[in-house]
């Protein structure tokens, strides 16, 4: 264990998506590899209908830096 490893572990912990949330890329893959643009249109429509919501979170970029990310979560219907 060293300082660099511990700092990396903290970043990975902070980069966990909020519970039940997905990125737009994950949603596109889940829907059968549709384009990100099509997935975004669908998600925006669900948000307008109050059937989904945006959630701010953090993720690691390709340079292993912690950045702000937008996640999406479906709202359970009653």
N, CA, C and O atoms as a Tinker XYZ file with bonds, in Angstrom:
   312  protein
     1  N      0.860000   -1.180000    0.000000    73     2
     2  CA     0.000000    0.000000    0.000000    64     1     3
     3  C      0.902000    1.237000    0.000000    63     2     4     5
     4  O      1.868000    1.328000    0.758000    81     3
     5  N      0.550000    2.197000   -0.885000    73     3     6
     6  CA     1.286000    3.458000   -0.908000    64     5     7
     7  C      0.289000    4.583000   -1.186000    63     6     8     9
     8  O     -0.893000    4.329000   -1.422000    81     7
     9  N      0.767000    5.816000   -1.158000    73     7    10
    10  CA    -0.104000    6.976000   -1.318000    64     9    11
    11  C     -0.786000    7.000000   -2.681000    63    10    12    13
    12  O     -1.972000    7.315000   -2.778000    81    11
    13  N     -0.042000    6.669000   -3.731000    73    11    14
    14  CA    -0.601000    6.691000   -5.073000    64    13    15
    15  C     -1.732000    5.670000   -5.208000    63    14    16    17
    16  O     -2.771000    5.967000   -5.797000    81    15
    17  N     -1.531000    4.481000   -4.670000    73    15    18
    18  CA    -2.570000    3.446000   -4.722000    64    17    19
    19  C     -3.816000    3.868000   -3.948000    63    18    20    21
    20  O     -4.938000    3.638000   -4.399000    81    19
    21  N     -3.624000    4.472000   -2.811000    73    19    22
    22  CA    -4.760000    4.914000   -1.999000    64    21    23
    23  C     -5.522000    6.052000   -2.686000    63    22    24    25
    24  O     -6.752000    6.091000   -2.654000    81    23
    25  N     -4.785000    6.971000   -3.303000    73    23    26
    26  CA    -5.446000    8.067000   -4.023000    64    25    27
    27  C     -6.242000    7.508000   -5.203000    63    26    28    29
    28  O     -7.349000    7.971000   -5.477000    81    27
    29  N     -5.696000    6.537000   -5.890000    73    27    30
    30  CA    -6.391000    5.904000   -6.999000    64    29    31
    31  C     -7.655000    5.185000   -6.516000    63    30    32    33
    32  O     -8.694000    5.245000   -7.174000    81    31
    33  N     -7.565000    4.516000   -5.385000    73    31    34
    34  CA    -8.726000    3.822000   -4.815000    64    33    35
    35  C     -9.834000    4.814000   -4.472000    63    34    36    37
    36  O    -11.009000    4.543000   -4.718000    81    35
    37  N     -9.464000    5.959000   -3.906000    73    35    38
    38  CA   -10.459000    6.986000   -3.571000    64    37    39
    39  C    -11.150000    7.514000   -4.825000    63    38    40    41
    40  O    -12.363000    7.723000   -4.826000    81    39
    41  N    -10.378000    7.731000   -5.896000    73    39    42
    42  CA   -10.962000    8.209000   -7.156000    64    41    43
    43  C    -11.936000    7.183000   -7.722000    63    42    44    45
    44  O    -13.014000    7.541000   -8.197000    81    43
    45  N    -11.557000    5.904000   -7.674000    73    43    46
    46  CA   -12.449000    4.857000   -8.186000    64    45    47
    47  C    -13.736000    4.800000   -7.375000    63    46    48    49
    48  O    -14.813000    4.586000   -7.931000    81    47
    49  N    -13.630000    4.990000   -6.063000    73    47    50
    50  CA   -14.830000    5.010000   -5.213000    64    49    51
    51  C    -15.729000    6.179000   -5.575000    63    50    52    53
    52  O    -16.945000    6.020000   -5.678000    81    51
    53  N    -15.144000    7.345000   -5.766000    73    51    54
    54  CA   -15.918000    8.547000   -6.100000    64    53    55
    55  C    -16.542000    8.443000   -7.482000    63    54    56    57
    56  O    -17.540000    9.108000   -7.764000    81    55
    57  N    -15.961000    7.609000   -8.352000    73    55    58
    58  CA   -16.432000    7.498000   -9.731000    64    57    59
    59  C    -17.561000    6.481000   -9.888000    63    58    60    61
    60  O    -18.022000    6.255000  -11.007000    81    59
    61  N    -18.009000    5.874000   -8.819000    73    59    62
    62  CA   -19.109000    4.924000   -8.922000    64    61    63
    63  C    -20.388000    5.660000   -9.302000    63    62    64    65
    64  O    -20.693000    6.715000   -8.746000    81    63
    65  N    -21.134000    5.098000  -10.253000    73    63    66
    66  CA   -22.388000    5.765000  -10.640000    64    65    67
    67  C    -23.406000    5.699000   -9.502000    63    66    68    69
    68  O    -23.386000    4.762000   -8.704000    81    67
    69  N    -24.290000    6.688000   -9.427000    73    67    70
    70  CA   -25.360000    6.631000   -8.426000    64    69    71
    71  C    -26.187000    5.358000   -8.646000    63    70    72    73
    72  O    -26.317000    4.878000   -9.771000    81    71
    73  N    -26.729000    4.835000   -7.581000    73    71    74
    74  CA   -27.481000    3.573000   -7.624000    64    73    75
    75  C    -28.634000    3.653000   -8.634000    63    74    76    77
    76  O    -29.440000    4.583000   -8.612000    81    75
    77  N    -28.684000    2.658000   -9.512000    73    75    78
    78  CA   -29.753000    2.567000  -10.492000    64    77    79
    79  C    -29.609000    3.485000  -11.695000    63    78    80    81
    80  O    -30.537000    3.612000  -12.493000    81    79
    81  N    -28.454000    4.125000  -11.832000    73    79    82
    82  CA   -28.242000    5.088000  -12.918000    64    81    83
    83  C    -27.297000    4.535000  -13.975000    63    82    84    85
    84  O    -26.419000    3.724000  -13.682000    81    83
    85  N    -27.492000    4.988000  -15.209000    73    83    86
    86  CA   -26.647000    4.605000  -16.336000    64    85    87
    87  C    -26.224000    5.847000  -17.119000    63    86    88    89
    88  O    -26.910000    6.868000  -17.103000    81    87
    89  N    -25.094000    5.744000  -17.799000    73    87    90
    90  CA   -24.682000    6.804000  -18.713000    64    89    91
    91  C    -25.460000    6.633000  -20.007000    63    90    92    93
    92  O    -26.079000    5.592000  -20.225000    81    91
    93  N    -25.436000    7.642000  -20.866000    73    91    94
    94  CA   -26.142000    7.553000  -22.141000    64    93    95
    95  C    -25.529000    6.458000  -23.013000    63    94    96    97
    96  O    -26.242000    5.805000  -23.774000    81    95
    97  N    -24.228000    6.254000  -22.911000    73    95    98
    98  CA   -23.570000    5.190000  -23.668000    64    97    99
    99  C    -24.057000    3.815000  -23.222000    63    98   100   101
   100  O    -24.287000    2.936000  -24.053000    81    99
   101  N    -24.214000    3.629000  -21.926000    73    99   102
   102  CA   -24.708000    2.349000  -21.396000    64   101   103
   103  C    -26.160000    2.111000  -21.810000    63   102   104   105
   104  O    -26.550000    0.983000  -22.110000    81   103
   105  N    -26.954000    3.176000  -21.822000    73   103   106
   106  CA   -28.352000    3.059000  -22.246000    64   105   107
   107  C    -28.415000    2.655000  -23.713000    63   106   108   109
   108  O    -29.217000    1.799000  -24.087000    81   107
   109  N    -27.581000    3.262000  -24.543000    73   107   110
   110  CA   -27.557000    2.937000  -25.975000    64   109   111
   111  C    -27.195000    1.464000  -26.188000    63   110   112   113
   112  O    -27.800000    0.792000  -27.023000    81   111
   113  N    -26.215000    0.965000  -25.439000    73   111   114
   114  CA   -25.835000   -0.454000  -25.554000    64   113   115
   115  C    -26.965000   -1.357000  -25.073000    63   114   116   117
   116  O    -27.257000   -2.375000  -25.701000    81   115
   117  N    -27.601000   -0.990000  -23.963000    73   115   118
   118  CA   -28.684000   -1.793000  -23.394000    64   117   119
   119  C    -29.873000   -1.892000  -24.353000    63   118   120   121
   120  O    -30.607000   -2.880000  -24.340000    81   119
   121  N    -30.053000   -0.873000  -25.172000    73   119   122
   122  CA   -31.181000   -0.853000  -26.102000    64   121   123
   123  C    -30.845000   -1.542000  -27.426000    63   122   124   125
   124  O    -31.602000   -1.425000  -28.389000    81   123
   125  N    -29.733000   -2.250000  -27.484000    73   123   126
   126  CA   -29.393000   -2.987000  -28.693000    64   125   127
   127  C    -28.428000   -2.242000  -29.581000    63   126   128   129
   128  O    -28.535000   -2.293000  -30.806000    81   127
   129  N    -27.495000   -1.556000  -28.976000    73   127   130
   130  CA   -26.468000   -0.819000  -29.719000    64   129   131
   131  C    -27.039000    0.208000  -30.683000    63   130   132   133
   132  O    -26.602000    0.301000  -31.830000    81   131
   133  N    -28.020000    0.985000  -30.214000    73   131   134
   134  CA   -28.506000    2.103000  -31.022000    64   133   135
   135  C    -27.497000    3.247000  -30.895000    63   134   136   137
   136  O    -26.620000    3.201000  -30.032000    81   135
   137  N    -27.611000    4.251000  -31.728000    73   135   138
   138  CA   -26.658000    5.367000  -31.657000    64   137   139
   139  C    -26.892000    6.172000  -30.372000    63   138   140   141
   140  O    -27.988000    6.179000  -29.811000    81   139
   141  N    -25.855000    6.831000  -29.938000    73   139   142
   142  CA   -25.952000    7.666000  -28.737000    64   141   143
   143  C    -26.957000    8.791000  -28.967000    63   142   144   145
   144  O    -27.704000    9.147000  -28.055000    81   143
   145  N    -26.984000    9.351000  -30.170000    73   143   146
   146  CA   -27.933000   10.428000  -30.492000    64   145   147
   147  C    -29.368000    9.932000  -30.365000    63   146   148   149
   148  O    -30.214000   10.636000  -29.812000    81   147
   149  N    -29.658000    8.734000  -30.866000    73   147   150
   150  CA   -31.009000    8.185000  -30.746000    64   149   151
   151  C    -31.363000    7.884000  -29.291000    63   150   152   153
   152  O    -32.491000    8.119000  -28.856000    81   151
   153  N    -30.407000    7.371000  -28.555000    73   151   154
   154  CA   -30.642000    7.103000  -27.130000    64   153   155
   155  C    -30.920000    8.404000  -26.387000    63   154   156   157
   156  O    -31.795000    8.454000  -25.522000    81   155
   157  N    -30.174000    9.461000  -26.724000    73   155   158
   158  CA   -30.366000   10.752000  -26.070000    64   157   159
   159  C    -31.752000   11.322000  -26.358000    63   158   160   161
   160  O    -32.391000   11.880000  -25.466000    81   159
   161  N    -32.215000   11.188000  -27.589000    73   159   162
   162  CA   -33.563000   11.659000  -27.940000    64   161   163
   163  C    -34.615000   10.916000  -27.125000    63   162   164   165
   164  O    -35.545000   11.527000  -26.598000    81   163
   165  N    -34.466000    9.598000  -27.026000    73   163   166
   166  CA   -35.418000    8.797000  -26.274000    64   165   167
   167  C    -35.410000    9.180000  -24.785000    63   166   168   169
   168  O    -36.468000    9.319000  -24.170000    81   167
   169  N    -34.234000    9.346000  -24.226000    73   167   170
   170  CA   -34.119000    9.716000  -22.818000    64   169   171
   171  C    -34.708000   11.105000  -22.584000    63   170   172   173
   172  O    -35.409000   11.313000  -21.594000    81   171
   173  N    -34.441000   12.053000  -23.468000    73   171   174
   174  CA   -35.001000   13.399000  -23.321000    64   173   175
   175  C    -36.524000   13.367000  -23.323000    63   174   176   177
   176  O    -37.166000   14.089000  -22.561000    81   175
   177  N    -37.099000   12.531000  -24.178000    73   175   178
   178  CA   -38.555000   12.404000  -24.212000    64   177   179
   179  C    -39.081000   11.799000  -22.909000    63   178   180   181
   180  O    -40.103000   12.249000  -22.390000    81   179
   181  N    -38.400000   10.795000  -22.380000    73   179   182
   182  CA   -38.809000   10.200000  -21.104000    64   181   183
   183  C    -38.706000   11.218000  -19.964000    63   182   184   185
   184  O    -39.532000   11.220000  -19.051000    81   183
   185  N    -37.693000   12.079000  -20.023000    73   183   186
   186  CA   -37.553000   13.124000  -18.995000    64   185   187
   187  C    -38.721000   14.110000  -19.092000    63   186   188   189
   188  O    -39.280000   14.515000  -18.073000    81   187
   189  N    -39.089000   14.496000  -20.324000    73   187   190
   190  CA   -40.227000   15.404000  -20.509000    64   189   191
   191  C    -41.508000   14.805000  -19.952000    63   190   192   193
   192  O    -42.357000   15.522000  -19.422000    81   191
   193  N    -41.647000   13.482000  -20.074000    73   191   194
   194  CA   -42.842000   12.784000  -19.588000    64   193   195
   195  C    -42.734000   12.418000  -18.104000    63   194   196   197
   196  O    -43.595000   11.716000  -17.574000    81   195
   197  N    -41.685000   12.890000  -17.440000    73   195   198
   198  CA   -41.433000   12.615000  -16.016000    64   197   199
   199  C    -41.311000   11.113000  -15.735000    63   198   200   201
   200  O    -41.719000   10.635000  -14.677000    81   199
   201  N    -40.751000   10.388000  -16.689000    73   199   202
   202  CA   -40.547000    8.953000  -16.509000    64   201   203
   203  C    -39.071000    8.612000  -16.319000    63   202   204   205
   204  O    -38.719000    7.454000  -16.094000    81   203
   205  N    -38.207000    9.631000  -16.411000    73   203   206
   206  CA   -36.768000    9.477000  -16.177000    64   205   207
   207  C    -36.236000   10.791000  -15.629000    63   206   208   209
   208  O    -36.890000   11.829000  -15.723000    81   207
   209  N    -35.055000   10.732000  -15.063000    73   207   210
   210  CA   -34.449000   11.924000  -14.493000    64   209   211
   211  C    -32.940000   11.912000  -14.734000    63   210   212   213
   212  O    -32.331000   10.861000  -14.931000    81   211
   213  N    -32.359000   13.104000  -14.713000    73   211   214
   214  CA   -30.907000   13.255000  -14.805000    64   213   215
   215  C    -30.338000   13.292000  -13.390000    63   214   216   217
   216  O    -30.931000   13.872000  -12.480000    81   215
   217  N    -29.182000   12.665000  -13.225000    73   215   218
   218  CA   -28.516000   12.636000  -11.928000    64   217   219
   219  C    -27.048000   12.976000  -12.154000    63   218   220   221
   220  O    -26.383000   12.348000  -12.977000    81   219
   221  N    -26.548000   13.958000  -11.431000    73   219   222
   222  CA   -25.131000   14.316000  -11.549000    64   221   223
   223  C    -24.303000   13.328000  -10.744000    63   222   224   225
   224  O    -24.692000   12.892000   -9.661000    81   223
   225  N    -23.157000   12.991000  -11.302000    73   223   226
   226  CA   -22.242000   12.085000  -10.631000    64   225   227
   227  C    -20.830000   12.341000  -11.118000    63   226   228   229
   228  O    -20.561000   13.362000  -11.751000    81   227
   229  N    -19.949000   11.437000  -10.830000    73   227   230
   230  CA   -18.546000   11.544000  -11.239000    64   229   231
   231  C    -18.162000   10.268000  -11.982000    63   230   232   233
   232  O    -18.713000    9.196000  -11.729000    81   231
   233  N    -17.209000   10.402000  -12.902000    73   231   234
   234  CA   -16.638000    9.237000  -13.557000    64   233   235
   235  C    -15.189000    9.540000  -13.892000    63   234   236   237
   236  O    -14.764000   10.695000  -13.880000    81   235
   237  N    -14.430000    8.481000  -14.194000    73   235   238
   238  CA   -13.041000    8.646000  -14.586000    64   237   239
   239  C    -12.962000    8.757000  -16.099000    63   238   240   241
   240  O    -13.604000    7.991000  -16.817000    81   239
   241  N    -12.169000    9.719000  -16.587000    73   239   242
   242  CA   -11.979000    9.832000  -18.034000    64   241   243
   243  C    -10.811000    8.958000  -18.466000    63   242   244   245
   244  O    -10.239000    8.240000  -17.646000    81   243
   245  N    -10.460000    9.008000  -19.715000    73   243   246
   246  CA    -9.398000    8.148000  -20.250000    64   245   247
   247  C     -8.023000    8.453000  -19.648000    63   246   248   249
   248  O     -7.115000    7.625000  -19.721000    81   247
   249  N     -7.872000    9.634000  -19.058000    73   247   250
   250  CA    -6.607000   10.006000  -18.413000    64   249   251
   251  C     -6.623000    9.719000  -16.915000    63   250   252   253
   252  O     -5.741000   10.159000  -16.178000    81   251
   253  N     -7.645000    8.968000  -16.470000    73   251   254
   254  CA    -7.813000    8.594000  -15.060000    64   253   255
   255  C     -8.048000    9.825000  -14.174000    63   254   256   257
   256  O     -7.637000    9.863000  -13.015000    81   255
   257  N     -8.722000   10.831000  -14.754000    73   255   258
   258  CA    -9.084000   12.029000  -13.995000    64   257   259
   259  C    -10.564000   11.940000  -13.636000    63   258   260   261
   260  O    -11.371000   11.446000  -14.424000    81   259
   261  N    -10.909000   12.411000  -12.467000    73   259   262
   262  CA   -12.287000   12.411000  -11.999000    64   261   263
   263  C    -13.017000   13.620000  -12.597000    63   262   264   265
   264  O    -12.614000   14.763000  -12.379000    81   263
   265  N    -14.090000   13.362000  -13.352000    73   263   266
   266  CA   -14.833000   14.442000  -13.999000    64   265   267
   267  C    -16.319000   14.307000  -13.683000    63   266   268   269
   268  O    -16.793000   13.229000  -13.325000    81   267
   269  N    -17.041000   15.406000  -13.818000    73   267   270
   270  CA   -18.478000   15.389000  -13.615000    64   269   271
   271  C    -19.151000   14.688000  -14.787000    63   270   272   273
   272  O    -18.766000   14.879000  -15.941000    81   271
   273  N    -20.151000   13.881000  -14.484000    73   271   274
   274  CA   -20.861000   13.145000  -15.528000    64   273   275
   275  C    -22.361000   13.217000  -15.257000    63   274   276   277
   276  O    -22.801000   13.388000  -14.120000    81   275
   277  N    -23.123000   13.081000  -16.326000    73   275   278
   278  CA   -24.576000   13.025000  -16.207000    64   277   279
   279  C    -25.005000   11.566000  -16.352000    63   278   280   281
   280  O    -24.644000   10.895000  -17.319000    81   279
   281  N    -25.763000   11.095000  -15.397000    73   279   282
   282  CA   -26.328000    9.757000  -15.427000    64   281   283
   283  C    -27.839000    9.898000  -15.553000    63   282   284   285
   284  O    -28.392000   10.971000  -15.315000    81   283
   285  N    -28.492000    8.824000  -15.923000    73   283   286
   286  CA   -29.945000    8.836000  -16.099000    64   285   287
   287  C    -30.553000    7.687000  -15.312000    63   286   288   289
   288  O    -29.973000    6.608000  -15.191000    81   287
   289  N    -31.733000    7.952000  -14.784000    73   287   290
   290  CA   -32.418000    6.955000  -13.970000    64   289   291
   291  C    -33.891000    6.960000  -14.323000    63   290   292   293
   292  O    -34.515000    8.017000  -14.421000    81   291
   293  N    -34.445000    5.762000  -14.516000    73   291   294
   294  CA   -35.875000    5.652000  -14.754000    64   293   295
   295  C    -36.616000    5.879000  -13.440000    63   294   296   297
   296  O    -36.154000    5.468000  -12.375000    81   295
   297  N    -37.752000    6.528000  -13.528000    73   295   298
   298  CA   -38.586000    6.773000  -12.361000    64   297   299
   299  C    -39.630000    5.671000  -12.321000    63   298   300   301
   300  O    -40.334000    5.433000  -13.302000    81   299
   301  N    -39.725000    5.007000  -11.193000    73   299   302
   302  CA   -40.692000    3.917000  -11.061000    64   301   303
   303  C    -42.106000    4.444000  -11.141000    63   302   304   305
   304  O    -42.456000    5.448000  -10.521000    81   303
   305  N    -42.907000    3.743000  -11.918000    73   303   306
   306  CA   -44.301000    4.132000  -12.077000    64   305   307
   307  C    -45.122000    3.473000  -10.982000    63   306   308   309
   308  O    -44.838000    2.349000  -10.568000    81   307
   309  N    -46.136000    4.179000  -10.520000    73   307   310
   310  CA   -47.001000    3.650000   -9.455000    64   309   311
   311  C    -48.123000    2.843000  -10.017000    63   310   312
   312  O    -48.946000    2.323000   -9.265000    81   311
